[in-house]
Each structure stands twice: as C-alpha cells, then as structure tokens.
C-alpha cells in the first residue's frame, strides 16, 4: 500500500478498512491518511492515559474503556472500528493488557 506514500500501514489497520474478502473499502491514500490520524491520536493519548492511571488511580481497563467511550462519540472524528483500533494501539504503546492484544511470548 504505497502508491507514492512512504507510510507503511500495518495489516491491523488495513483490516479496519477492508471488506470480508480483504479488499480495501477506501482508496489506499485515504487509508494511509486515516492511519496517520489514528496513530497520531494513539501516540498523543499515551501521556494523558498514563496520567489518569497514576494520578487518579483508575485501573488500566477503566482508562482504556473511558478512551473508547470518548472516541465512539459522533464528533470524535474516527469511525467505531478506528476507535477500537486506536484504543488497542494505545494499550500496546502503554504495555497495558487489552483483549485485542496477544500476550508477548517468551521471557
């Protein structure tokens, strides 16, 4: 998915914008643009969520659930599937457990 773009969109995000047969439902450049937005959003939310967890004492599941509820609002600027992807990516960045993440193997 390059079409002139240097952004590598991960398969997990491509799946958000693909149909049941794995075909993109939007132009590749639009998917790359949406990926950039969602990745930036996840990166931006890391410090805020870490702060809520530490300062307020909310457990990690609750912090992620709050983020998801906020991102699911109509005016959030992301689709429901994108919101789920952002929260899963956020958990990955924070190294917090999340049902969408597979546990790291080895040790």
N, C-alpha and C positions, 0 to 999 in steps of 0.2 A: 504494500500500500504506500507507494512513494509518490507517483505522479508529480515529480518535481519537488516534493516536500522532503525535508531531512528528518522529519519526525517519524519515529518508529512507534506505531500504535500497537499496544500489546493485544494478544488474542482475547484476553478477558474483556477488553473494551470493544473490540471488533464484534464480539458476540452480542453485545448490547445493541448494536446497530445492524444485526443480521437476521434474516428470516430462518425458518426451520431448516432450510436446505443449505444454510451457511452463506447465502448471497447478501451483500450489503443492501440495506433498505434506503440508504442515502448515498450521495456521491462521496468518493473517497476523500476528497479535500474537505468536505463538510464533517466527515467523521474525524479526520485529523484535527480539525479546528475544535470540535466538541471535546475530543480527548484532551487537548491542551487546556481548555477551560476547566474540565473536571479534575485533571491532575493538579493544576494550579490551585483549585479550590481545596483539594485534599491537603496539599502542602501548606496552604495558608491556615487551615483549621487545626493543624497539629499543636501549635503552641497554646491556642485557646483551649483546646480539649485537655491538654496536659494540665493547664492551669486550673480548669474546673475540677479535674480529678484530684489535684493536690490541695488546692485552696478551699474548695467547697466540701471535699471529701466524698463526692459522688463516685460510685464504683464505675469501672470502665464500661460495663454493659449499659449502664444508665446513661453515661456520657454519649456513647455511640447511638443509643436509641433516641436521645434528645436531638442529636445532629440529624438523624434520619427524619424525624418528625419535621424539623425545620426545613430540610431540603425537599420534603414532599409537598410543601405549600405551593400553591399555584404560581406565586410570584417569585419563587426561588431561582428560576431561570434554568432549571435542569428537569429532565423527564424523571419519572419514577424509577426507571431502570438505571438511569445515570446517577440518581441519588443513592441508590443501593450500591452502585459501583464505587462512588466517592467514599461512602462510609466504610466499605470493605477495604478500599485503598488506605483510608485513614487509619484503620486498625492495623494494617500491615506496616505503615510508616511508624506508628507508635509501638509496634510489637505487642499489641494487646490481643487477647483471644477474641475470635469472632467466628460465627458459624460459617461464613463464606470463605474462610481461610483454612487451608490444610495445615496441620501441625508440622513444624520442622522436624525432619528425621535426623537421626544421629545424635551426637552429643559431644 
